[in-house]
């Protein structure tokens, strides 16, 4: 689960950076709005942080 959290955080940061760079340079096509990319990146980053902070299930 912790690897999944790390992957979600990396994808989220990548999406936020892509939205910022695309908005500054105006290179994104019309289909990819920077607001949607930034919000998706925020969701991925937050979910990755939540996954990483969860305690593992104590199986006996």
VENLINKA-V955258 format. One record per residue. PHI is phi in whole degrees, 0 to 359 (999 if undefined). Layout:
BEGIN
PHI + PHI
END
This chain:
BEGIN
999 + 289 + 293 + 297 + 297 + 296 + 295 + 296 + 296 + 296 + 296 + 297 + 295 + 298 + 294 + 295 + 294 + 296 + 294 + 292 + 293 + 295 + 287 + 289 + 272 + 56 + 252 + 284 + 291 + 297 + 291 + 258 + 277 + 293 + 292 + 292 + 295 + 293 + 290 + 295 + 296 + 295 + 295 + 297 + 295 + 295 + 293 + 295 + 293 + 295 + 296 + 291 + 277 + 293 + 279 + 294 + 287 + 273 + 268 + 245
END
